[in-house]
Structures are given as C-alpha cells and as structure tokens.
Amino acid sequence: MIKNYIELAVEDMLDDVFIKYAAKNPGTCTCPRCRLDVMAIALNNLPTRYVVTDEGGIYTKVAMEQVGGRAQVVAAILNGIQIVQKNPRH
Ligand SMILES: [Zn+2]
C-alpha cells in the first residue's frame, strides 16, 4: 500500500495546531468543512512524499526531516487556517 507521508503528518498535527490557534483567536471556526479546507490548502503547499507501508507504523519510521521538519507542516497548516478563516466556505 502506498501512502502520502505528508498527508499522514498533516492529519496527525491538524487538530493540535487548530486547537492552539482557536484558543488564541476566539471565533475561529473548527467545523468539519473548515478543517477539510485547511487540510487541502496545507497539502497543496507542501511537497508530496509517497512511502510504501509495511506493517503500519510507517509514520514513525520516516524521518520528519525529509519533509523539512515539523515546523514546515505546522506553518502550512497555520497558513491554511488563516486563509479559511478570512473566507470560510461552510
Ligand atoms: Zn466552518
């Protein structure tokens, strides 16, 4: 099975980044549509890195450094949140 490692990383970090952003910015919408829009924007701004899964657990096996580190993923999510909050589609 082939998975986009970046997508797994964004999925994994999205809630954490979203919750922290919403705590600092009251009124931030975290509805399912906004979350998906943020994820799509973040993924479009990040590289794609396909990895072959073996017994699961590929997420921890692949070094985050390969994608520019956690900071790059967090920045892409934050950028997506700001775009979606300015122009929500829900
Ligand atoms: Zn919303």
PDB file of the backbone (N, CA, C, O) and the ligand in Angstrom, with CONECT records:
HET     ZN  A 101       1
ATOM      1  N   MET A   1       0.845  -1.191   0.000  1.00  0.00           N
ATOM      2  CA  MET A   1       0.000   0.000   0.000  1.00  0.00           C
ATOM      3  C   MET A   1       0.884   1.246   0.000  1.00  0.00           C
ATOM      4  O   MET A   1       1.915   1.301   0.670  1.00  0.00           O
ATOM      5  N   ILE A   2       0.454   2.234  -0.763  1.00  0.00           N
ATOM      6  CA  ILE A   2       1.240   3.468  -0.843  1.00  0.00           C
ATOM      7  C   ILE A   2       0.471   4.612  -0.202  1.00  0.00           C
ATOM      8  O   ILE A   2      -0.721   4.794  -0.447  1.00  0.00           O
ATOM      9  N   LYS A   3       1.162   5.364   0.609  1.00  0.00           N
ATOM     10  CA  LYS A   3       0.536   6.489   1.302  1.00  0.00           C
ATOM     11  C   LYS A   3       1.380   7.739   1.131  1.00  0.00           C
ATOM     12  O   LYS A   3       2.604   7.669   1.022  1.00  0.00           O
ATOM     13  N   ASN A   4       0.716   8.877   1.110  1.00  0.00           N
ATOM     14  CA  ASN A   4       1.442  10.144   1.125  1.00  0.00           C
ATOM     15  C   ASN A   4       1.797  10.479   2.577  1.00  0.00           C
ATOM     16  O   ASN A   4       0.941  10.808   3.398  1.00  0.00           O
ATOM     17  N   TYR A   5       3.071  10.383   2.845  1.00  0.00           N
ATOM     18  CA  TYR A   5       3.525  10.608   4.218  1.00  0.00           C
ATOM     19  C   TYR A   5       3.143  11.988   4.725  1.00  0.00           C
ATOM     20  O   TYR A   5       2.811  12.159   5.898  1.00  0.00           O
ATOM     21  N   ILE A   6       3.192  12.972   3.835  1.00  0.00           N
ATOM     22  CA  ILE A   6       2.858  14.344   4.223  1.00  0.00           C
ATOM     23  C   ILE A   6       1.404  14.442   4.678  1.00  0.00           C
ATOM     24  O   ILE A   6       1.078  15.162   5.621  1.00  0.00           O
ATOM     25  N   GLU A   7       0.536  13.697   3.984  1.00  0.00           N
ATOM     26  CA  GLU A   7      -0.874  13.714   4.355  1.00  0.00           C
ATOM     27  C   GLU A   7      -1.066  13.140   5.764  1.00  0.00           C
ATOM     28  O   GLU A   7      -1.862  13.648   6.553  1.00  0.00           O
ATOM     29  N   LEU A   8      -0.332  12.091   6.054  1.00  0.00           N
ATOM     30  CA  LEU A   8      -0.417  11.500   7.392  1.00  0.00           C
ATOM     31  C   LEU A   8       0.058  12.495   8.447  1.00  0.00           C
ATOM     32  O   LEU A   8      -0.530  12.617   9.521  1.00  0.00           O
ATOM     33  N   ALA A   9       1.138  13.202   8.112  1.00  0.00           N
ATOM     34  CA  ALA A   9       1.689  14.169   9.064  1.00  0.00           C
ATOM     35  C   ALA A   9       0.715  15.317   9.302  1.00  0.00           C
ATOM     36  O   ALA A   9       0.532  15.754  10.438  1.00  0.00           O
ATOM     37  N   VAL A  10       0.087  15.808   8.225  1.00  0.00           N
ATOM     38  CA  VAL A  10      -0.879  16.909   8.364  1.00  0.00           C
ATOM     39  C   VAL A  10      -2.081  16.442   9.177  1.00  0.00           C
ATOM     40  O   VAL A  10      -2.543  17.151  10.071  1.00  0.00           O
ATOM     41  N   GLU A  11      -2.588  15.251   8.869  1.00  0.00           N
ATOM     42  CA  GLU A  11      -3.713  14.699   9.624  1.00  0.00           C
ATOM     43  C   GLU A  11      -3.375  14.618  11.106  1.00  0.00           C
ATOM     44  O   GLU A  11      -4.189  14.948  11.970  1.00  0.00           O
ATOM     45  N   ASP A  12      -2.179  14.180  11.369  1.00  0.00           N
ATOM     46  CA  ASP A  12      -1.748  13.974  12.744  1.00  0.00           C
ATOM     47  C   ASP A  12      -1.638  15.295  13.512  1.00  0.00           C
ATOM     48  O   ASP A  12      -1.941  15.346  14.704  1.00  0.00           O
ATOM     49  N   MET A  13      -1.212  16.341  12.846  1.00  0.00           N
ATOM     50  CA  MET A  13      -0.951  17.613  13.538  1.00  0.00           C
ATOM     51  C   MET A  13      -2.099  18.605  13.449  1.00  0.00           C
ATOM     52  O   MET A  13      -2.130  19.589  14.188  1.00  0.00           O
ATOM     53  N   LEU A  14      -3.044  18.352  12.547  1.00  0.00           N
ATOM     54  CA  LEU A  14      -4.083  19.354  12.285  1.00  0.00           C
ATOM     55  C   LEU A  14      -4.851  19.776  13.540  1.00  0.00           C
ATOM     56  O   LEU A  14      -4.979  20.968  13.821  1.00  0.00           O
ATOM     57  N   ASP A  15      -5.357  18.805  14.288  1.00  0.00           N
ATOM     58  CA  ASP A  15      -6.172  19.135  15.454  1.00  0.00           C
ATOM     59  C   ASP A  15      -5.391  19.938  16.480  1.00  0.00           C
ATOM     60  O   ASP A  15      -5.890  20.914  17.041  1.00  0.00           O
ATOM     61  N   ASP A  16      -4.168  19.513  16.710  1.00  0.00           N
ATOM     62  CA  ASP A  16      -3.334  20.187  17.698  1.00  0.00           C
ATOM     63  C   ASP A  16      -3.101  21.654  17.323  1.00  0.00           C
ATOM     64  O   ASP A  16      -3.250  22.552  18.152  1.00  0.00           O
ATOM     65  N   VAL A  17      -2.733  21.877  16.059  1.00  0.00           N
ATOM     66  CA  VAL A  17      -2.472  23.244  15.594  1.00  0.00           C
ATOM     67  C   VAL A  17      -3.764  24.067  15.610  1.00  0.00           C
ATOM     68  O   VAL A  17      -3.771  25.233  16.004  1.00  0.00           O
ATOM     69  N   PHE A  18      -4.851  23.435  15.174  1.00  0.00           N
ATOM     70  CA  PHE A  18      -6.154  24.108  15.107  1.00  0.00           C
ATOM     71  C   PHE A  18      -6.623  24.537  16.502  1.00  0.00           C
ATOM     72  O   PHE A  18      -7.082  25.663  16.691  1.00  0.00           O
ATOM     73  N   ILE A  19      -6.504  23.637  17.464  1.00  0.00           N
ATOM     74  CA  ILE A  19      -6.956  23.929  18.828  1.00  0.00           C
ATOM     75  C   ILE A  19      -6.145  25.072  19.435  1.00  0.00           C
ATOM     76  O   ILE A  19      -6.695  25.962  20.083  1.00  0.00           O
ATOM     77  N   LYS A  20      -4.838  25.036  19.216  1.00  0.00           N
ATOM     78  CA  LYS A  20      -3.992  26.105  19.751  1.00  0.00           C
ATOM     79  C   LYS A  20      -4.302  27.447  19.093  1.00  0.00           C
ATOM     80  O   LYS A  20      -4.326  28.484  19.755  1.00  0.00           O
ATOM     81  N   TYR A  21      -4.539  27.415  17.786  1.00  0.00           N
ATOM     82  CA  TYR A  21      -4.866  28.645  17.059  1.00  0.00           C
ATOM     83  C   TYR A  21      -6.206  29.196  17.564  1.00  0.00           C
ATOM     84  O   TYR A  21      -6.338  30.394  17.812  1.00  0.00           O
ATOM     85  N   ALA A  22      -7.197  28.309  17.712  1.00  0.00           N
ATOM     86  CA  ALA A  22      -8.534  28.729  18.142  1.00  0.00           C
ATOM     87  C   ALA A  22      -8.501  29.301  19.557  1.00  0.00           C
ATOM     88  O   ALA A  22      -9.262  30.213  19.879  1.00  0.00           O
ATOM     89  N   ALA A  23      -7.617  28.762  20.402  1.00  0.00           N
ATOM     90  CA  ALA A  23      -7.508  29.258  21.775  1.00  0.00           C
ATOM     91  C   ALA A  23      -7.000  30.701  21.793  1.00  0.00           C
ATOM     92  O   ALA A  23      -7.399  31.503  22.636  1.00  0.00           O
ATOM     93  N   LYS A  24      -6.124  31.008  20.859  1.00  0.00           N
ATOM     94  CA  LYS A  24      -5.554  32.368  20.785  1.00  0.00           C
ATOM     95  C   LYS A  24      -6.427  33.310  19.981  1.00  0.00           C
ATOM     96  O   LYS A  24      -6.342  34.529  20.133  1.00  0.00           O
ATOM     97  N   ASN A  25      -7.267  32.750  19.125  1.00  0.00           N
ATOM     98  CA  ASN A  25      -8.095  33.563  18.234  1.00  0.00           C
ATOM     99  C   ASN A  25      -9.564  33.178  18.386  1.00  0.00           C
ATOM    100  O   ASN A  25     -10.082  32.359  17.626  1.00  0.00           O
ATOM    101  N   PRO A  26     -10.238  33.783  19.388  1.00  0.00           N
ATOM    102  CA  PRO A  26     -11.643  33.442  19.626  1.00  0.00           C
ATOM    103  C   PRO A  26     -12.474  33.662  18.362  1.00  0.00           C
ATOM    104  O   PRO A  26     -12.238  34.609  17.612  1.00  0.00           O
ATOM    105  N   GLY A  27     -13.439  32.789  18.137  1.00  0.00           N
ATOM    106  CA  GLY A  27     -14.283  32.918  16.959  1.00  0.00           C
ATOM    107  C   GLY A  27     -13.795  32.079  15.796  1.00  0.00           C
ATOM    108  O   GLY A  27     -14.448  32.012  14.755  1.00  0.00           O
ATOM    109  N   THR A  28     -12.651  31.440  15.969  1.00  0.00           N
ATOM    110  CA  THR A  28     -12.150  30.565  14.908  1.00  0.00           C
ATOM    111  C   THR A  28     -13.110  29.396  14.725  1.00  0.00           C
ATOM    112  O   THR A  28     -13.468  28.716  15.686  1.00  0.00           O
ATOM    113  N   CYS A  29     -13.524  29.170  13.479  1.00  0.00           N
ATOM    114  CA  CYS A  29     -14.432  28.060  13.205  1.00  0.00           C
ATOM    115  C   CYS A  29     -13.632  26.777  13.009  1.00  0.00           C
ATOM    116  O   CYS A  29     -12.666  26.741  12.247  1.00  0.00           O
ATOM    117  N   THR A  30     -14.052  25.726  13.710  1.00  0.00           N
ATOM    118  CA  THR A  30     -13.367  24.435  13.576  1.00  0.00           C
ATOM    119  C   THR A  30     -14.336  23.367  13.063  1.00  0.00           C
ATOM    120  O   THR A  30     -14.190  22.186  13.376  1.00  0.00           O
ATOM    121  N   CYS A  31     -15.316  23.787  12.280  1.00  0.00           N
ATOM    122  CA  CYS A  31     -16.293  22.814  11.766  1.00  0.00           C
ATOM    123  C   CYS A  31     -15.605  21.880  10.754  1.00  0.00           C
ATOM    124  O   CYS A  31     -14.526  22.194  10.252  1.00  0.00           O
ATOM    125  N   PRO A  32     -16.235  20.735  10.458  1.00  0.00           N
ATOM    126  CA  PRO A  32     -15.593  19.746   9.560  1.00  0.00           C
ATOM    127  C   PRO A  32     -15.229  20.333   8.197  1.00  0.00           C
ATOM    128  O   PRO A  32     -14.182  19.993   7.645  1.00  0.00           O
ATOM    129  N   ARG A  33     -16.068  21.201   7.649  1.00  0.00           N
ATOM    130  CA  ARG A  33     -15.778  21.778   6.332  1.00  0.00           C
ATOM    131  C   ARG A  33     -14.527  22.658   6.394  1.00  0.00           C
ATOM    132  O   ARG A  33     -13.669  22.584   5.515  1.00  0.00           O
ATOM    133  N   CYS A  34     -14.427  23.483   7.424  1.00  0.00           N
ATOM    134  CA  CYS A  34     -13.256  24.356   7.558  1.00  0.00           C
ATOM    135  C   CYS A  34     -11.987  23.511   7.778  1.00  0.00           C
ATOM    136  O   CYS A  34     -10.922  23.833   7.251  1.00  0.00           O
ATOM    137  N   ARG A  35     -12.112  22.445   8.549  1.00  0.00           N
ATOM    138  CA  ARG A  35     -10.950  21.589   8.796  1.00  0.00           C
ATOM    139  C   ARG A  35     -10.455  20.958   7.490  1.00  0.00           C
ATOM    140  O   ARG A  35      -9.252  20.886   7.238  1.00  0.00           O
ATOM    141  N   LEU A  36     -11.399  20.507   6.670  1.00  0.00           N
ATOM    142  CA  LEU A  36     -11.018  19.893   5.393  1.00  0.00           C
ATOM    143  C   LEU A  36     -10.397  20.929   4.457  1.00  0.00           C
ATOM    144  O   LEU A  36      -9.424  20.645   3.758  1.00  0.00           O
ATOM    145  N   ASP A  37     -10.972  22.132   4.454  1.00  0.00           N
ATOM    146  CA  ASP A  37     -10.414  23.187   3.602  1.00  0.00           C
ATOM    147  C   ASP A  37      -8.986  23.524   4.034  1.00  0.00           C
ATOM    148  O   ASP A  37      -8.106  23.707   3.193  1.00  0.00           O
ATOM    149  N   VAL A  38      -8.762  23.605   5.337  1.00  0.00           N
ATOM    150  CA  VAL A  38      -7.418  23.890   5.858  1.00  0.00           C
ATOM    151  C   VAL A  38      -6.455  22.776   5.441  1.00  0.00           C
ATOM    152  O   VAL A  38      -5.325  23.037   5.030  1.00  0.00           O
ATOM    153  N   MET A  39      -6.916  21.554   5.553  1.00  0.00           N
ATOM    154  CA  MET A  39      -6.065  20.424   5.193  1.00  0.00           C
ATOM    155  C   MET A  39      -5.707  20.458   3.709  1.00  0.00           C
ATOM    156  O   MET A  39      -4.559  20.211   3.340  1.00  0.00           O
ATOM    157  N   ALA A  40      -6.680  20.760   2.864  1.00  0.00           N
ATOM    158  CA  ALA A  40      -6.425  20.819   1.422  1.00  0.00           C
ATOM    159  C   ALA A  40      -5.410  21.915   1.100  1.00  0.00           C
ATOM    160  O   ALA A  40      -4.497  21.700   0.303  1.00  0.00           O
ATOM    161  N   ILE A  41      -5.564  23.077   1.709  1.00  0.00           N
ATOM    162  CA  ILE A  41      -4.629  24.184   1.446  1.00  0.00           C
ATOM    163  C   ILE A  41      -3.230  23.814   1.921  1.00  0.00           C
ATOM    164  O   ILE A  41      -2.244  24.042   1.221  1.00  0.00           O
ATOM    165  N   ALA A  42      -3.158  23.245   3.108  1.00  0.00           N
ATOM    166  CA  ALA A  42      -1.848  22.864   3.658  1.00  0.00           C
ATOM    167  C   ALA A  42      -1.169  21.840   2.746  1.00  0.00           C
ATOM    168  O   ALA A  42       0.021  21.958   2.451  1.00  0.00           O
ATOM    169  N   LEU A  43      -1.929  20.835   2.302  1.00  0.00           N
ATOM    170  CA  LEU A  43      -1.342  19.781   1.454  1.00  0.00           C
ATOM    171  C   LEU A  43      -0.909  20.326   0.097  1.00  0.00           C
ATOM    172  O   LEU A  43       0.080  19.869  -0.476  1.00  0.00           O
ATOM    173  N   ASN A  44      -1.651  21.301  -0.410  1.00  0.00           N
ATOM    174  CA  ASN A  44      -1.275  21.892  -1.700  1.00  0.00           C
ATOM    175  C   ASN A  44       0.002  22.709  -1.589  1.00  0.00           C
ATOM    176  O   ASN A  44       0.671  22.963  -2.591  1.00  0.00           O
ATOM    177  N   ASN A  45       0.338  23.116  -0.386  1.00  0.00           N
ATOM    178  CA  ASN A  45       1.531  23.940  -0.198  1.00  0.00           C
ATOM    179  C   ASN A  45       2.718  23.151   0.339  1.00  0.00           C
ATOM    180  O   ASN A  45       3.768  23.717   0.644  1.00  0.00           O
ATOM    181  N   LEU A  46       2.541  21.853   0.449  1.00  0.00           N
ATOM    182  CA  LEU A  46       3.621  21.007   0.946  1.00  0.00           C
ATOM    183  C   LEU A  46       4.039  20.031  -0.151  1.00  0.00           C
ATOM    184  O   LEU A  46       3.249  19.727  -1.045  1.00  0.00           O
ATOM    185  N   PRO A  47       5.258  19.545  -0.087  1.00  0.00           N
ATOM    186  CA  PRO A  47       5.672  18.547  -1.075  1.00  0.00           C
ATOM    187  C   PRO A  47       4.906  17.245  -0.856  1.00  0.00           C
ATOM    188  O   PRO A  47       4.320  17.038   0.206  1.00  0.00           O
ATOM    189  N   THR A  48       4.909  16.390  -1.836  1.00  0.00           N
ATOM    190  CA  THR A  48       4.287  15.074  -1.716  1.00  0.00           C
ATOM    191  C   THR A  48       5.393  14.041  -1.563  1.00  0.00           C
ATOM    192  O   THR A  48       6.357  14.039  -2.328  1.00  0.00           O
ATOM    193  N   ARG A  49       5.260  13.179  -0.594  1.00  0.00           N
ATOM    194  CA  ARG A  49       6.268  12.135  -0.385  1.00  0.00           C
ATOM    195  C   ARG A  49       5.564  10.809  -0.177  1.00  0.00           C
ATOM    196  O   ARG A  49       5.034  10.531   0.899  1.00  0.00           O
ATOM    197  N   TYR A  50       5.565  10.003  -1.212  1.00  0.00           N
ATOM    198  CA  TYR A  50       4.904   8.721  -1.082  1.00  0.00           C
ATOM    199  C   TYR A  50       5.845   7.703  -0.445  1.00  0.00           C
ATOM    200  O   TYR A  50       7.033   7.633  -0.760  1.00  0.00           O
ATOM    201  N   VAL A  51       5.282   6.936   0.441  1.00  0.00           N
ATOM    202  CA  VAL A  51       6.047   5.877   1.095  1.00  0.00           C
ATOM    203  C   VAL A  51       5.237   4.591   1.022  1.00  0.00           C
ATOM    204  O   VAL A  51       4.007   4.610   0.976  1.00  0.00           O
ATOM    205  N   VAL A  52       5.948   3.485   1.013  1.00  0.00           N
ATOM    206  CA  VAL A  52       5.285   2.185   0.999  1.00  0.00           C
ATOM    207  C   VAL A  52       5.086   1.732   2.432  1.00  0.00           C
ATOM    208  O   VAL A  52       6.031   1.686   3.219  1.00  0.00           O
ATOM    209  N   THR A  53       3.863   1.402   2.758  1.00  0.00           N
ATOM    210  CA  THR A  53       3.591   0.967   4.124  1.00  0.00           C
ATOM    211  C   THR A  53       3.929  -0.511   4.262  1.00  0.00           C
ATOM    212  O   THR A  53       3.748  -1.289   3.325  1.00  0.00           O
ATOM    213  N   ASP A  54       4.409  -0.882   5.410  1.00  0.00           N
ATOM    214  CA  ASP A  54       4.575  -2.312   5.665  1.00  0.00           C
ATOM    215  C   ASP A  54       3.583  -2.744   6.737  1.00  0.00           C
ATOM    216  O   ASP A  54       2.423  -3.003   6.418  1.00  0.00           O
ATOM    217  N   GLU A  55       3.980  -2.825   7.939  1.00  0.00           N
ATOM    218  CA  GLU A  55       3.062  -3.305   8.975  1.00  0.00           C
ATOM    219  C   GLU A  55       2.391  -2.144   9.705  1.00  0.00           C
ATOM    220  O   GLU A  55       2.084  -2.252  10.892  1.00  0.00           O
ATOM    221  N   GLY A  56       2.168  -1.062   9.016  1.00  0.00           N
ATOM    222  CA  GLY A  56       1.695   0.124   9.717  1.00  0.00           C
ATOM    223  C   GLY A  56       2.884   0.759  10.393  1.00  0.00           C
ATOM    224  O   GLY A  56       3.996   0.240  10.299  1.00  0.00           O
ATOM    225  N   GLY A  57       2.683   1.842  11.058  1.00  0.00           N
ATOM    226  CA  GLY A  57       3.793   2.439  11.784  1.00  0.00           C
ATOM    227  C   GLY A  57       4.830   3.105  10.906  1.00  0.00           C
ATOM    228  O   GLY A  57       5.915   3.441  11.379  1.00  0.00           O
ATOM    229  N   ILE A  58       4.511   3.304   9.616  1.00  0.00           N
ATOM    230  CA  ILE A  58       5.468   3.992   8.752  1.00  0.00           C
ATOM    231  C   ILE A  58       5.670   5.426   9.206  1.00  0.00           C
ATOM    232  O   ILE A  58       6.718   6.033   8.989  1.00  0.00           O
ATOM    233  N   TYR A  59       4.621   5.950   9.849  1.00  0.00           N
ATOM    234  CA  TYR A  59       4.672   7.350  10.257  1.00  0.00           C
ATOM    235  C   TYR A  59       5.877   7.627  11.131  1.00  0.00           C
ATOM    236  O   TYR A  59       6.560   8.637  10.961  1.00  0.00           O
ATOM    237  N   THR A  60       6.137   6.730  12.067  1.00  0.00           N
ATOM    238  CA  THR A  60       7.253   6.942  12.974  1.00  0.00           C
ATOM    239  C   THR A  60       8.582   6.556  12.335  1.00  0.00           C
ATOM    240  O   THR A  60       9.640   7.013  12.766  1.00  0.00           O
ATOM    241  N   LYS A  61       8.523   5.711  11.307  1.00  0.00           N
ATOM    242  CA  LYS A  61       9.764   5.239  10.704  1.00  0.00           C
ATOM    243  C   LYS A  61      10.413   6.293   9.803  1.00  0.00           C
ATOM    244  O   LYS A  61      11.637   6.391   9.727  1.00  0.00           O
ATOM    245  N   VAL A  62       9.587   7.065   9.135  1.00  0.00           N
ATOM    246  CA  VAL A  62      10.129   8.033   8.192  1.00  0.00           C
ATOM    247  C   VAL A  62      10.514   9.306   8.941  1.00  0.00           C
ATOM    248  O   VAL A  62       9.721   9.866   9.697  1.00  0.00           O
ATOM    249  N   ALA A  63      11.729   9.742   8.716  1.00  0.00           N
ATOM    250  CA  ALA A  63      12.201  10.924   9.433  1.00  0.00           C
ATOM    251  C   ALA A  63      11.483  12.177   8.946  1.00  0.00           C
ATOM    252  O   ALA A  63      11.349  12.424   7.748  1.00  0.00           O
ATOM    253  N   MET A  64      11.030  12.953   9.919  1.00  0.00           N
ATOM    254  CA  MET A  64      10.324  14.187   9.590  1.00  0.00           C
ATOM    255  C   MET A  64      11.224  15.160   8.850  1.00  0.00           C
ATOM    256  O   MET A  64      10.746  16.025   8.116  1.00  0.00           O
ATOM    257  N   GLU A  65      12.507  15.021   9.040  1.00  0.00           N
ATOM    258  CA  GLU A  65      13.464  15.917   8.390  1.00  0.00           C
ATOM    259  C   GLU A  65      13.352  15.827   6.865  1.00  0.00           C
ATOM    260  O   GLU A  65      13.686  16.772   6.150  1.00  0.00           O
ATOM    261  N   GLN A  66      12.885  14.695   6.388  1.00  0.00           N
ATOM    262  CA  GLN A  66      12.752  14.528   4.943  1.00  0.00           C
ATOM    263  C   GLN A  66      11.776  15.511   4.321  1.00  0.00           C
ATOM    264  O   GLN A  66      11.834  15.776   3.120  1.00  0.00           O
ATOM    265  N   VAL A  67      10.902  16.039   5.115  1.00  0.00           N
ATOM    266  CA  VAL A  67       9.911  16.968   4.584  1.00  0.00           C
ATOM    267  C   VAL A  67      10.135  18.382   5.102  1.00  0.00           C
ATOM    268  O   VAL A  67       9.237  19.221   5.034  1.00  0.00           O
ATOM    269  N   GLY A  68      11.298  18.641   5.606  1.00  0.00           N
ATOM    270  CA  GLY A  68      11.595  19.989   6.084  1.00  0.00           C
ATOM    271  C   GLY A  68      11.244  20.187   7.541  1.00  0.00           C
ATOM    272  O   GLY A  68      11.288  21.303   8.060  1.00  0.00           O
ATOM    273  N   GLY A  69      10.897  19.102   8.191  1.00  0.00           N
ATOM    274  CA  GLY A  69      10.650  19.171   9.622  1.00  0.00           C
ATOM    275  C   GLY A  69       9.222  19.539   9.981  1.00  0.00           C
ATOM    276  O   GLY A  69       8.446  19.996   9.141  1.00  0.00           O
ATOM    277  N   ARG A  70       8.899  19.332  11.232  1.00  0.00           N
ATOM    278  CA  ARG A  70       7.570  19.648  11.762  1.00  0.00           C
ATOM    279  C   ARG A  70       7.176  21.075  11.493  1.00  0.00           C
ATOM    280  O   ARG A  70       6.019  21.360  11.183  1.00  0.00           O
ATOM    281  N   ALA A  71       8.152  21.993  11.613  1.00  0.00           N
ATOM    282  CA  ALA A  71       7.855  23.424  11.501  1.00  0.00           C
ATOM    283  C   ALA A  71       7.212  23.751  10.155  1.00  0.00           C
ATOM    284  O   ALA A  71       6.315  24.591  10.074  1.00  0.00           O
ATOM    285  N   GLN A  72       7.678  23.082   9.104  1.00  0.00           N
ATOM    286  CA  GLN A  72       7.125  23.355   7.781  1.00  0.00           C
ATOM    287  C   GLN A  72       5.662  22.928   7.695  1.00  0.00           C
ATOM    288  O   GLN A  72       4.839  23.618   7.092  1.00  0.00           O
ATOM    289  N   VAL A  73       5.348  21.794   8.299  1.00  0.00           N
ATOM    290  CA  VAL A  73       3.971  21.301   8.287  1.00  0.00           C
ATOM    291  C   VAL A  73       3.075  22.210   9.129  1.00  0.00           C
ATOM    292  O   VAL A  73       1.967  22.553   8.717  1.00  0.00           O
ATOM    293  N   VAL A  74       3.562  22.596  10.310  1.00  0.00           N
ATOM    294  CA  VAL A  74       2.781  23.485  11.173  1.00  0.00           C
ATOM    295  C   VAL A  74       2.527  24.820  10.469  1.00  0.00           C
ATOM    296  O   VAL A  74       1.421  25.356  10.532  1.00  0.00           O
ATOM    297  N   ALA A  75       3.550  25.354   9.800  1.00  0.00           N
ATOM    298  CA  ALA A  75       3.409  26.631   9.091  1.00  0.00           C
ATOM    299  C   ALA A  75       2.374  26.523   7.975  1.00  0.00           C
ATOM    300  O   ALA A  75       1.590  27.448   7.764  1.00  0.00           O
ATOM    301  N   ALA A  76       2.370  25.406   7.264  1.00  0.00           N
ATOM    302  CA  ALA A  76       1.405  25.219   6.176  1.00  0.00           C
ATOM    303  C   ALA A  76      -0.016  25.126   6.723  1.00  0.00           C
ATOM    304  O   ALA A  76      -0.955  25.640   6.116  1.00  0.00           O
ATOM    305  N   ILE A  77      -0.170  24.468   7.872  1.00  0.00           N
ATOM    306  CA  ILE A  77      -1.497  24.366   8.499  1.00  0.00           C
ATOM    307  C   ILE A  77      -1.964  25.747   8.961  1.00  0.00           C
ATOM    308  O   ILE A  77      -3.112  26.129   8.735  1.00  0.00           O
ATOM    309  N   LEU A  78      -1.068  26.489   9.605  1.00  0.00           N
ATOM    310  CA  LEU A  78      -1.432  27.827  10.087  1.00  0.00           C
ATOM    311  C   LEU A  78      -1.821  28.741   8.930  1.00  0.00           C
ATOM    312  O   LEU A  78      -2.785  29.501   9.025  1.00  0.00           O
ATOM    313  N   ASN A  79      -1.075  28.662   7.855  1.00  0.00           N
ATOM    314  CA  ASN A  79      -1.385  29.439   6.655  1.00  0.00           C
ATOM    315  C   ASN A  79      -2.785  29.080   6.138  1.00  0.00           C
ATOM    316  O   ASN A  79      -3.566  29.958   5.773  1.00  0.00           O
ATOM    317  N   GLY A  80      -3.088  27.782   6.114  1.00  0.00           N
ATOM    318  CA  GLY A  80      -4.406  27.323   5.679  1.00  0.00           C
ATOM    319  C   GLY A  80      -5.508  27.836   6.591  1.00  0.00           C
ATOM    320  O   GLY A  80      -6.560  28.262   6.114  1.00  0.00           O
ATOM    321  N   ILE A  81      -5.279  27.802   7.891  1.00  0.00           N
ATOM    322  CA  ILE A  81      -6.290  28.279   8.847  1.00  0.00           C
ATOM    323  C   ILE A  81      -6.597  29.756   8.586  1.00  0.00           C
ATOM    324  O   ILE A  81      -7.758  30.163   8.561  1.00  0.00           O
ATOM    325  N   GLN A  82      -5.550  30.544   8.394  1.00  0.00           N
ATOM    326  CA  GLN A  82      -5.756  31.977   8.187  1.00  0.00           C
ATOM    327  C   GLN A  82      -6.536  32.252   6.907  1.00  0.00           C
ATOM    328  O   GLN A  82      -7.408  33.121   6.887  1.00  0.00           O
ATOM    329  N   ILE A  83      -6.233  31.526   5.852  1.00  0.00           N
ATOM    330  CA  ILE A  83      -6.949  31.709   4.584  1.00  0.00           C
ATOM    331  C   ILE A  83      -8.424  31.327   4.739  1.00  0.00           C
ATOM    332  O   ILE A  83      -9.313  32.040   4.274  1.00  0.00           O
ATOM    333  N   VAL A  84      -8.671  30.188   5.402  1.00  0.00           N
ATOM    334  CA  VAL A  84     -10.046  29.703   5.555  1.00  0.00           C
ATOM    335  C   VAL A  84     -10.861  30.623   6.471  1.00  0.00           C
ATOM    336  O   VAL A  84     -12.042  30.861   6.220  1.00  0.00           O
ATOM    337  N   GLN A  85     -10.237  31.134   7.521  1.00  0.00           N
ATOM    338  CA  GLN A  85     -10.987  31.991   8.440  1.00  0.00           C
ATOM    339  C   GLN A  85     -11.370  33.321   7.786  1.00  0.00           C
ATOM    340  O   GLN A  85     -12.390  33.919   8.132  1.00  0.00           O
ATOM    341  N   LYS A  86     -10.560  33.773   6.853  1.00  0.00           N
ATOM    342  CA  LYS A  86     -10.882  35.014   6.143  1.00  0.00           C
ATOM    343  C   LYS A  86     -12.014  34.801   5.152  1.00  0.00           C
ATOM    344  O   LYS A  86     -12.790  35.713   4.867  1.00  0.00           O
ATOM    345  N   ASN A  87     -12.095  33.580   4.631  1.00  0.00           N
ATOM    346  CA  ASN A  87     -13.064  33.305   3.573  1.00  0.00           C
ATOM    347  C   ASN A  87     -13.669  31.917   3.749  1.00  0.00           C
ATOM    348  O   ASN A  87     -13.463  31.040   2.911  1.00  0.00           O
ATOM    349  N   PRO A  88     -14.428  31.708   4.854  1.00  0.00           N
ATOM    350  CA  PRO A  88     -14.971  30.363   5.131  1.00  0.00           C
ATOM    351  C   PRO A  88     -16.007  29.951   4.087  1.00  0.00           C
ATOM    352  O   PRO A  88     -16.761  30.778   3.574  1.00  0.00           O
ATOM    353  N   ARG A  89     -16.023  28.659   3.790  1.00  0.00           N
ATOM    354  CA  ARG A  89     -16.946  28.146   2.769  1.00  0.00           C
ATOM    355  C   ARG A  89     -18.031  27.268   3.381  1.00  0.00           C
ATOM    356  O   ARG A  89     -18.757  26.597   2.649  1.00  0.00           O
ATOM    357  N   HIS A  90     -18.160  27.257   4.710  1.00  0.00           N
ATOM    358  CA  HIS A  90     -19.185  26.430   5.340  1.00  0.00           C
ATOM    359  C   HIS A  90     -20.561  27.107   5.217  1.00  0.00           C
ATOM    360  O   HIS A  90     -21.560  26.565   5.688  1.00  0.00           O
TER     361      HIS A  90
HETATM  362 ZN    ZN A 101     -16.501  26.383   9.471  1.00  0.00          ZN2+
END
